[in-house]
Amino acid sequence: MSEQSRRRPPKPYRRPQKDPVRILAFEALRAVDERDAYANLVLPPLLKKARDKGDFDARDAALATELVYGTLRRQGTYDAIIAACIDRPLREVDPPVLDVLALGAHQLLGTRIPTHAAVSASVELARVVLGDGRAKFVNAVLRKISRDDLDTWVERVAPPYDKDAEDHLAVVHSHPRWIVSALWDSLGGGRAGIEDLLEADNERPEVTLVARPGRSTTGELLDVLGEDSALPGRWSPYAVRLAEGGEPGAIEAVRQGRAGVQDEGSQLVAIALANAPLEGPDKRWLDGCAGPGGKAALLGALAAGRGASLLAAEKQPHRARLVDRALTGNPGPYQVIAADGTRPPWRPGSFDRVLVDVPCTGLGALRRRPEARWRRRPEDLDSFAPLQRALLREALSAVRVGGVVGYATCSPHLAETRVVVDDVLRGRGGPAADAELLDARPLMPGVPALGDGPDIQLWPHVHGTDAMYLALLRRTA
């Protein structure tokens, strides 16, 4: 130690500065990682608690939301960049440290926060939640990241497209490789389409409302919100799109259940089933997988307008209660029950129209639940497959001859869409169904690029909706 070093007094300890916004974002990411929670369920109560304490204003809430969702959407890209800046495998870094690093990387590479502010705020967060020792590691890594912009980093860490196209797209657009491959197979076509789709998955989706027929109108919602705050839906006659930052819970019609939050693709699926041509009576409708209740509420309202009744069935009792809440106030007759659609309590041939929006991987809603892309595994397809086929077979049994079944998923994966329908129709794994496919495309008038039919696949980058799939089947015997 030099004479000068011995004379220099030690720096006084400085207590780390607590930043409520970044601490909340870190807590949300930890909940997603530790409890397999979804950000859209974790974040609202955290924000409400912060507002109630007086820690947050609207700008703070917006920043916290951007930090959480932006970090989750770009996690794969940021992981590749962080891995290039450390001298150990990424799996050997403690998950809380990785969360702080990812939050810092997003501020540096994905926002307009100045570099010095992004680094210093992240290091202060590390001091609060990790301690001074690991904060030094965070500081060193983030300073390396700050030397280049996102495009430069991506060019450095992503393999060339012409050598490994799927891995290149996985790193650039922050999706697991197997999901890139599956989406590309479902979409078909060349590079432009898959890049547009992956980019759409990384964009913040619009909040879309549904005006439930007979209870509210799009005109009412637009009048209340004003032209600066809302626009009519693109395709659904019942849809209203909120401007960025719009708060659905502040709208009286939503609080009263006369309107709700529902993606336009989900609305189109319910409307198409409701408008499918029938042979014979049209009095009894069934939603066989009704939770959490968005489609059931729209179907119930449409059924009521025709003097029909709706039975909404949901296997999980807590989700059945959500369905009941969504249907409360429906102008027509309805019933909500907790029942398993694969072992139904109703008699065969009891219904004129049946919807089964089956449990699936949810790959069609990655823009809403970005963490799902990192949580899902290819083997999940095998676990859903028997259930999807059983639900479709029972739905075809539940509908009368001449009646119509709508098979829907919020996934574009071929193994959850066309393969399921084809297997049931051809009798793979069970008796062949006495049913025929209907052309669903005329039932979505004005919606472009619906493919060759007869089924429909909606896309975020083409239609601005979740990637909903719909096949309509008429029972023939």
HELIX and SHEET records of a PDB file:
HELIX    1   1 GLU A    3  ARG A    7  1                                   5    
HELIX    2   2 PRO A   20  ARG A   35  1                                  16    
HELIX    3   3 ALA A   39  LYS A   53  1                                  15    
HELIX    4   4 ALA A   58  ARG A   73  1                                  16    
HELIX    5   5 GLN A   75  ALA A   83  1                                   9    
HELIX    6   6 LEU A   90  GLU A   92  5                                   3    
HELIX    7   7 PRO A   95  GLY A  110  1                                  16    
HELIX    8   8 THR A  115  VAL A  129  1                                  15    
HELIX    9   9 ASP A  132  ILE A  145  1                                  14    
HELIX   10  10 LEU A  150  VAL A  157  1                                   8    
HELIX   11  11 ALA A  165  HIS A  173  1                                   9    
HELIX   12  12 ARG A  177  LEU A  187  1                                  11    
HELIX   13  13 ARG A  191  ASP A  201  1                                  11    
HELIX   14  14 THR A  218  LEU A  225  1                                   8    
HELIX   15  15 PRO A  248  ALA A  250  5                                   3    
HELIX   16  16 GLU A  252  ARG A  255  1                                   4    
HELIX   17  17 GLU A  264  ASN A  275  1                                  12    
HELIX   18  18 GLY A  294  ALA A  304  1                                  11    
HELIX   19  19 PRO A  317  LEU A  327  1                                  11    
HELIX   20  20 LEU A  363  ALA A  365  5                                   3    
HELIX   21  21 ALA A  372  ARG A  375  1                                   4    
HELIX   22  22 ASP A  380  ALA A  398  1                                  19    
HELIX   23  23 LEU A  414  GLU A  416  5                                   3    
HELIX   24  24 ARG A  418  ARG A  426  1                                   9    
HELIX   25  25 ARG A  441  LEU A  443  5                                   3    
HELIX   26  26 PRO A  460  HIS A  463  1                                   4    
SHEET    1   A 4 ALA A 230  PRO A 232  0                                        
SHEET    2   A 4 ALA A 239  LEU A 242 -1                                        
SHEET    3   A 4 THR A 208  ALA A 211 -1                                        
SHEET    4   A 4 ALA A 259  VAL A 261 -1                                        
SHEET    1   B 7 TYR A 334  ALA A 338  0                                        
SHEET    2   B 7 SER A 309  GLU A 314  1                                        
SHEET    3   B 7 ARG A 284  ASP A 287  1                                        
SHEET    4   B 7 PHE A 351  ASP A 357  1                                        
SHEET    5   B 7 VAL A 399  THR A 409  1                                        
SHEET    6   B 7 TYR A 469  ARG A 475 -1                                        
SHEET    7   B 7 ALA A 435  LEU A 438 -1                                        
SHEET    1   C 7 TYR A 334  ALA A 338  0                                        
SHEET    2   C 7 SER A 309  GLU A 314  1                                        
SHEET    3   C 7 ARG A 284  ASP A 287  1                                        
SHEET    4   C 7 PHE A 351  ASP A 357  1                                        
SHEET    5   C 7 VAL A 399  THR A 409  1                                        
SHEET    6   C 7 TYR A 469  ARG A 475 -1                                        
SHEET    7   C 7 ILE A 456  GLN A 457 -1                                        
END                                                                             
